[in-house]
Amino acid sequence: MRRLLDRFGFGPGPGDVDAGVTRGFAATAAALLNPAPDPAAAPEPDLGAEPAKVAKGDTAGKKARAQQLRRQEVTLTTWWLDRMVATTAPLT
């Protein structure tokens, strides 16, 4: 049971192994593969529109576009990490 919980998530929480043993392997695996909707999962962030492409030779425009793309990337990465930590169903 411990191995199942390790492989399907980030390891068992307090009491998860005992609860899994009580439910049985098949029922625990089914619950991990088909979880209920997770209200704790962080909602998707609004990244805004993709920055407009800039003309060749517009160094300042390219720099501003790269900075905006980087901000969007950081926002998305932070959201994903928060979601992984907060969710009760990390496999899905």
SULKAQUI-V193644 format. One line per field, one symbol per residue. ss: DSSP state (h for helix, s for strand, l for the rest). Layout:
BEGIN
ss=???
END
This chain:
BEGIN
ss=lhhhhhhllllllllhhhhhhhhlhhhhhhhhhlllllllllllllllllllllllllhhhhhhhhhhhhhhhhhhhhhhhhhhhhllllll
END
